[in-house]
Amino acid sequence: MKAVILGPSAVAETLAPVVQQRGVTVVDRIDNDLSAIRSYFEQNSNQCDLMLVVSGGDLQETRSVICGLQILMSKPILVFGVANSASDVIQIMRSGAADFIEMSGDFLSDLEDSLKRLFDSECLTKRSGQVISVVSAVGGAGQTAVATNLSSYLVANKRRNTVLVDLNLTGGDVADQLGMTPRQTISDCPRFPDDIHTVTVSTLLEHHHSGLKLVAGPSYLGDHDLLPTESVKALVANLAQLHEFVVLDVEDAFHQEQFAALECSDIVIVVTRLDFPCLLRTKRLIEYFENRDLTNVCIVANNYVKGTSIPQAKFESVMKRPLSVVLPHEPASVLNSVNMGEPAVLEFPRSKFSQGIAKLAETVMSAAPTQEKEAHVPANA
C-alpha cells in the first residue's frame, strides 16, 4: 500500500518511517495547501492508495482539506492530530476521513488497528493469489535459484505482484542470491496465528529493486525458533491476499511446518537433476506426495548436460510423468548471477536458463485461477 503525507514537513518526516515500518510505502509528502494538493493530484492521480493528513490547530482548515481530497480522488484518508473534544473527531469523520489517529499519547496501537482495517478491506476486493512451492528431493539441485529466478521473472517480465518466501527456517540463502541485506526475516513473524494479519505480515516484506518482495529466511545457525505449522499457514494465507503470486522456497517435504506450506500450494514445483540418485529420490518424493493426496505437482530438471545427464525420455519413462521444463547447466550465467547477487533472468535474460524460466512462468500462469478462491483464507486471516 502506497501513501502520500499531507502536512508540515517536520511532522511528515517523523511520521513517514513509522508508517513504513508497518507496511505502508510513503511515495511523497506535500504541504497542506489546497492549490498545491490540487496541482499534485492532477498529475499523479494514481500515485497512492492512501492519504495521511496531519491536522493543524484549525479544525475548519482540516475539514476543507478532507473535502477537497474527496473531490480529487477516491482514496481512504487517515487524519493524524490532537483533538480538543470528541466533537472535533466526529466533525472530521463526517467530513469523509476513514479514521482519526489521536497523537497526544501512544498512538501506535491505534495506527496499527486502523491500518489493519484498511489492509483487510482492500483485500476483500482481491482474489486470493496463487501459491507456488518449490522443493527438491536432494540438495544442490538449484531449487533456490529456480525459485528466485521464477519470482523475479514474474515481476520483471509479467508485471505480476509477487512475493518470494524463504522457508529455510534453519538459515536461508535467498536474500544473498538477491544481493539484499534484510532488516526483518521470517523469524520475526509472530508465533501465534491470531497475531498474524495484514499489518504484521507487511512489516516482514523486504523490497528488491526489481519490484519483487521478499520474506527473508533467518541467518544461518542464528538464535531463532522454528515457526509453528498453523503460523506458516496463516502467513501464507495473508501473503496470498496481498499478492498475485506467492512463491515459497521450501526447505524439505518432511518437517510439519514445511509440509503445511506444500498443502497450501496451488502448484508444487519439484526441482531435480537428471542423474540416477536424483531420479530415485525424486520418484520416492512424488510417491510420498501421492500417498498424502498432494497431486498438483510439476517436475523441473535443472543443470542438464547433453551426453552426460540421463536422457529426458528415459527419466520420464521411469517417473511415469513428463518434465515441465529442462533447464541447462549454464554456470556462466547462473553462477555468475548468484555471485553478483542478481537473478539470471535480469542479468542474462537471453541465456537458455532464463528462457527455460520463462517457459516455467508460462506454465505457472496458465494454471492461475480465474475466480476468487477461499481456500487460502483461514478464519483468523
C-alpha positions, 0 to 999 in steps of 0.5 A: 500500500502506497501513501502520500503525507499531507502536512508540515514537513517536520511532522511528515518526516517523523511520521513517514518511517513509522508508517513504513515500518508497518507496511505502508510505502510513503511515495511523497509528502506535500504541504497542506495547501489546497492549490498545491494538493490540487496541482499534485493530484492532477498529475499523479492521480494514481500515485497512492492508495492512501492519504495521511493528513496531519491536522493543524490547530484549525479544525475548519482548515482540516475539514476543507482539506478532507473535502477537497481530497474527496473531490480529487480522488477516491482514496481512504484518508487517515487524519493524524492530530490532537483533538480538543473534544470528541466533537472535533473527531466526529466533525472530521469523520463526517467530513469523509476521513476513514479514521482519526489517529489521536497523537497526544499519547501512544498512538501506535496501537491505534495506527496499527488497528486502523491500518489493519482495517484498511489492509483487510478491506482492500483485500476483500476486493482481491482474489486470493493469489496463487501459491507456488512451492518449490522443493527438491528431493536432494540438495544442490539441485538449484531449487533456490535459484529456480525459485528466485529466478521464477519470482523475479521473472514474474515481476520483471517480465509479467508485471505480476505482484509477487512475493518470494518466501524463504522457508529455510527456517534453519538459515536461508540463502535467498536474500544473498542470491538477491544481493539484499541485506534484510532488516526483518526475516521470517523469524520475526513473524509472530508465533501465534496465528491470531497475531498474524494479519495484514499489518504484521505480515507487511512489516516482514516484506523486504523490497528488491529493486526489481519490484519483487518482495521478499520474506527473508529466511533467518541467518544461518545457525542464528538464535531463532525458533522454528515457526509453528505449522498453523503460523506458516499457514496463516502467513501464507494465507495473508501473503496470498491476499496481498499478492498475485503470486506467492512463491515459497522456497521450501526447505524439505517435504518432511518437517510439519511446518514445511509440509503445511506450506506444500498443502497450501500450494496451488502448484508444487514445483519439484526441482531435480537433476537428471542423474540416477540418485536424483531420479530415485529420490525424486520418484520416492518424493512424488510417491510420498506426495501421492500417498498424502493426496498432494497431486498438483505437482510439476517436475523441473530438471535443472543443470542438464548436460547433453551426453552426460545427464540421463536422457529426458525420455528415459527419466520420464519413462521411469517417473511415469510423468513428463518434465515441465521444463529442462533447464541447462547447466549454464554456470556462466550465467547462473553462477555468475548471477548468484555471485553478483547477487542478481537473478539470471533472468535480469542479468542474462535474460537471453541465456537458455536458463532464463528462457527455460524460466520463462517457459516455467512462468508460462506454465505457472500462469496458465494454471492461475485461477480465474475466480476468487478462491477461499481456500487460502483464507483461514478464519483468523486471516 
